Amino acid sequence: RMTAEEFVYQAAITNLFEIDAASLAEKKSSDPAYVSFAKMAITDHTNMSNDLTRRVYKLSDAAMPTALDHDHQRKLTELNSETGAQFEKDYRQTLIDGYQRTLQLFQDFAFNSSNGPDQSLKLWAKASIPPLLREIHNVEELPEDSRKAVSAGRAQTGADNSARGLVEDAAHLFKRWRTKSSSPGQ
């Protein structure tokens, strides 16, 4: 069974990583879908981290980490070394894998940890599961290869390689992403 301290540590590290990785995506991606997702992830994980911090102060034994662990730092360094389509591909896959582990972490703590002084933390973990499921869905909806999608869009519309054609393609991809991410039941 997972203790409150173990959960807090892992959840905090996850939030730190998501914020740092999204900050990279904001700077490195030229795909509007990735940039928009990154902005949303920064906001969501900052809020989640702040909420977790407030809850932790009520638990005397739990402490919030302030830096990434070795594994998350290594992943962040790898992402930082990449550019373009390779960055987007690896960022997307890193998030899919990470959100699956995070979802499991929150489910395990919410449903399998013992009752006690951490009851409010358990309830918070349980309440965090639906937003995590939405984020998993949003990550999976990111284009797997935005460069191919832009090229395909350009071929379909007959747009040339001008700046206007690129802007139109980017706007089309962004609109498609926003439509998918705002569909009912998301």
C-alpha positions as CSV (number, residue, x, y, z in Angstrom):
1,R,0.0,0.0,0.0
2,M,1.2,3.4,-0.9
3,T,1.7,6.0,1.8
4,A,0.7,9.6,1.6
5,E,4.3,10.6,1.5
6,E,5.1,8.3,-1.5
7,F,2.0,9.6,-3.3
8,V,2.9,13.2,-2.7
9,Y,6.4,12.8,-3.8
10,Q,5.4,11.0,-7.1
11,A,2.5,13.4,-7.8
12,A,4.7,16.4,-7.2
13,I,7.5,15.1,-9.4
14,T,5.0,14.4,-12.2
15,N,3.6,18.0,-12.0
16,L,7.1,19.5,-12.1
17,F,8.0,17.4,-15.1
18,E,4.8,18.2,-17.0
19,I,5.3,21.9,-16.4
20,D,8.9,21.8,-17.5
21,A,8.2,19.6,-20.6
22,A,5.3,21.8,-21.6
23,S,7.5,24.8,-21.3
24,L,9.9,23.2,-23.8
25,A,7.0,22.4,-26.1
26,E,5.9,26.0,-26.0
27,K,9.3,27.1,-27.2
28,K,10.3,24.2,-29.5
29,S,7.1,23.3,-31.4
30,S,5.8,25.2,-34.4
31,D,2.6,23.2,-34.4
32,P,-0.3,25.3,-33.0
33,A,-1.9,22.2,-31.5
34,Y,1.3,21.4,-29.5
35,V,1.7,25.0,-28.4
36,S,-1.9,25.3,-27.3
37,F,-1.7,21.9,-25.4
38,A,1.5,23.1,-23.7
39,K,-0.1,26.3,-22.5
40,M,-3.0,24.3,-21.1
41,A,-0.7,21.7,-19.5
42,I,1.3,24.5,-17.8
43,T,-1.9,26.0,-16.3
44,D,-3.4,22.7,-15.3
45,H,-0.3,21.3,-13.7
46,T,0.6,24.5,-12.0
47,N,-2.9,24.6,-10.5
48,M,-2.6,20.9,-9.5
49,S,0.8,21.5,-7.9
50,N,-0.5,24.5,-5.9
51,D,-3.5,22.5,-4.8
52,L,-1.3,19.6,-3.8
53,T,1.0,21.9,-1.9
54,R,-1.9,23.4,0.1
55,R,-3.0,19.9,1.0
56,V,0.4,18.7,2.0
57,Y,0.8,21.5,4.5
58,K,-2.0,19.8,6.4
59,L,-0.1,16.6,6.6
60,S,2.9,16.8,8.9
61,D,4.9,13.9,7.4
62,A,4.7,14.8,3.7
63,A,7.1,17.1,2.0
64,M,7.0,18.5,-1.5
65,P,10.1,17.9,-3.7
66,T,11.4,21.0,-5.4
67,A,13.4,19.4,-8.2
68,L,13.0,16.5,-10.6
69,D,14.2,13.1,-9.8
70,H,17.0,11.5,-12.0
71,D,14.6,9.7,-14.4
72,H,12.4,12.7,-15.1
73,Q,15.5,15.0,-15.5
74,R,17.0,12.6,-18.0
75,K,13.7,12.6,-20.0
76,L,13.6,16.4,-19.9
77,T,17.3,16.6,-21.1
78,E,16.5,14.2,-24.0
79,L,13.5,16.3,-25.0
80,N,15.5,19.5,-24.8
81,S,18.1,18.0,-27.2
82,E,15.5,17.4,-29.9
83,T,13.9,19.7,-32.4
84,G,11.1,19.8,-34.9
85,A,9.1,16.8,-35.7
86,Q,11.3,14.5,-33.6
87,F,10.7,16.7,-30.5
88,E,6.9,16.6,-31.1
89,K,6.9,12.9,-31.6
90,D,8.9,12.1,-28.5
91,Y,7.1,14.8,-26.4
92,R,3.8,13.2,-27.4
93,Q,4.9,9.7,-26.6
94,T,6.6,10.7,-23.3
95,L,3.3,12.3,-22.2
96,I,1.2,9.3,-23.2
97,D,3.5,7.0,-21.2
98,G,3.7,9.4,-18.3
99,Y,-0.1,10.1,-18.1
100,Q,-0.7,6.4,-18.1
101,R,1.6,6.0,-15.1
102,T,0.2,9.1,-13.4
103,L,-3.3,7.8,-13.8
104,Q,-2.3,4.5,-12.3
105,L,-0.6,6.3,-9.4
106,F,-3.7,8.4,-8.6
107,Q,-6.0,5.4,-8.9
108,D,-3.8,3.2,-6.7
109,F,-3.7,5.9,-4.0
110,A,-7.4,6.9,-4.3
111,F,-8.7,3.4,-4.1
112,N,-6.0,1.2,-2.4
113,S,-4.4,3.3,0.3
114,S,-5.5,3.1,3.9
115,N,-7.8,5.5,5.5
116,G,-6.4,7.9,8.0
117,P,-5.2,11.5,8.3
118,D,-4.6,11.5,4.5
119,Q,-8.3,11.0,3.7
120,S,-8.6,14.5,2.1
121,L,-5.6,13.6,-0.1
122,K,-7.3,10.4,-1.2
123,L,-10.4,12.3,-2.1
124,W,-8.3,14.8,-4.0
125,A,-6.5,12.0,-5.9
126,K,-9.9,10.5,-6.8
127,A,-11.3,13.9,-8.0
128,S,-8.1,14.3,-10.1
129,I,-8.8,11.1,-12.1
130,P,-11.3,12.6,-14.6
131,P,-9.1,15.6,-15.5
132,L,-6.2,13.2,-16.0
133,L,-8.3,11.1,-18.4
134,R,-9.1,14.2,-20.4
135,E,-5.5,15.1,-20.6
136,I,-4.6,11.6,-21.8
137,H,-7.3,12.0,-24.5
138,N,-6.0,15.5,-25.4
139,V,-2.4,14.2,-25.8
140,E,-3.5,11.3,-27.9
141,E,-5.3,13.7,-30.2
142,L,-2.1,15.7,-30.9
143,P,-0.9,15.1,-34.4
144,E,1.6,12.2,-34.5
145,D,3.6,13.9,-37.3
146,S,2.6,17.5,-37.8
147,R,5.0,17.9,-40.7
148,K,3.1,15.2,-42.7
149,A,-0.2,16.6,-41.7
150,V,0.8,20.1,-43.0
151,S,2.2,18.6,-46.2
152,A,-1.0,16.6,-46.8
153,G,-3.1,19.7,-46.1
154,R,-1.1,21.6,-48.6
155,A,-1.5,18.9,-51.3
156,Q,-5.2,18.7,-50.7
157,T,-5.8,22.5,-50.9
158,G,-3.3,23.1,-53.6
159,A,-1.6,25.7,-51.5
160,D,2.0,26.5,-52.5
161,N,5.0,26.8,-50.2
162,S,4.4,30.5,-49.6
163,A,4.1,31.9,-46.1
164,R,0.3,32.3,-46.7
165,G,0.0,28.6,-47.4
166,L,1.9,27.6,-44.3
167,V,-0.2,29.9,-42.2
168,E,-3.4,28.5,-43.7
169,D,-2.2,25.0,-43.0
170,A,-1.4,25.8,-39.4
171,A,-4.7,27.5,-38.9
172,H,-6.5,24.4,-40.3
173,L,-4.6,22.1,-38.0
174,F,-5.3,24.3,-35.0
175,K,-9.0,24.5,-35.8
176,R,-9.2,20.7,-36.3
177,W,-7.5,20.2,-32.9
178,R,-9.7,22.6,-31.1
179,T,-12.8,21.0,-32.6
180,K,-11.7,17.5,-31.4
181,S,-10.6,18.8,-27.9
182,S,-13.9,20.6,-27.3
183,S,-16.3,17.9,-28.4
184,P,-19.0,16.9,-25.8
185,G,-17.9,14.3,-23.4
186,Q,-14.3,15.2,-23.5
